């Protein structure tokens, strides 16, 4: 039983760390000394992390949680590697209280994901009909 509690504590700590990293990336994206390609990648990762809609819905068995468990942490770690360490540290310090009232929702990313699903479903229907 104690190993389950330890695993739960570890998971909670990692979730808090991801939340902090997301906030720090959000702040880093606003800085003028970050290259444009890093900003673009950060916008995609942070937008998806804050989106209220997942690319793969959670009710889909196994794959539904794939984005939460793999895609978002992988995207965040890649985005961090695009930013100089001293800038990332400064952003982490600023980010401590950014999401203390909960994470904001990114409805633009949600719209893009819904549009992507509409395009995929439309393409499938087009192939079936024609």
N, C-alpha and C positions, 0 to 999 in steps of 0.2 A: 504494500500500500504506500509506503514511503517513497518508492521509486516513481509511482504515479504522481505524487505531490511534487516531487523534484522535477519531473518532466513538465508538469503544468507550470511551475515557477519559471523554468527555462523558456517555455513557449511564451509566457506573458512578458518576460524580459526582452525576448527577441521581437515581439510585436511592438513593444514600447520603443525599441531601438529603430525599427522600421518607420514608425510614426515620426520619430525625431529626424531620421534621415530624409524622409519625404518633405518635411517642413524645411530642412536645411537646403535641399535641392530647389525647393520653391523660391527661397530667398536668393540662392546662388544664380538662378536664372535671371533675376532682375539686375544683376551686376553687369556693368559695362566691360569688365575685364575678362569675361567668359567668352570663348569663341562661339560664333554663330551655330556651328554644327553641334556643339555641346548643348547650347540653348535649345535647339530644335529637338534633340533627343530627350533632354530633361523635360521639355513641355509635353512630349508624348508620354513619358513614363509617369510624371506627376499627374497629368490629366487623367490617365487611365487609373492610377491608384486612387484618385479622388472621385472618380466617376461612380455615380450610384448604380450604374448598369454594367454588368460584366460582359466581356466578349463571349465567353462560354457560360451560360446560365448555371447557377449552382445546383439546380435540380437534375442536371445531366450527371449520371453516375460516374464517378472517378474524375472525369474530365472537367466537371463543374468547379472543382476546387483547385484545378491545376494552375489557373492564373493566380489565385491567392497564395498558393504554396510555392510556385516556381517562377512564373513570369514576372510578377511584381518584384520579388527580391532580386532576381537576376537583372532586371532592368535597372533597379536602384544601384546595385553594385557596379554595373557597367557605367552608369551615369557618374558615379562618384569618381571612377578612374579617369574621367574626362576633365575633372576639375583639379587644379593644383591643390595640394594638401593644406597649405596655409589659408587659402580662401575657404575651403570646406570647413576647416576648424572654426574660422570666424563665423561662418553661417550656422554651424551647429550651436555656437554660443547664443546667437540671436534667436534661434529656433526653439529654445527651451519652452517658452510660453506661447508660441504662435497658435498651437492647436489645443490649448488647455480647455476650451469650451466645446471640444469635438472637432472632427475634421470638416472642412467646408465641402460642399458638393460641387462638382464640376459638371455643369449641365451641358457645356459645349462638347466635352468628351462623350457624354451620354448620347447627345444628338448624333455625333459621328458614328458611334457604335450602332445605334438604331439604323442610321443610313446604310451602314455596311451590311447589316442583317437584311434590310430591304433589298439591296442590290444582289446579295447572294440568293435570297428566295426568289426574286424576280428572274434571275439567270436560270435557276433550276426550273421554274415554271415555264420559261421561254423554251428551254430544251425539251421539256415534256410535251408542250403543245405543238411546237413546230419541229 
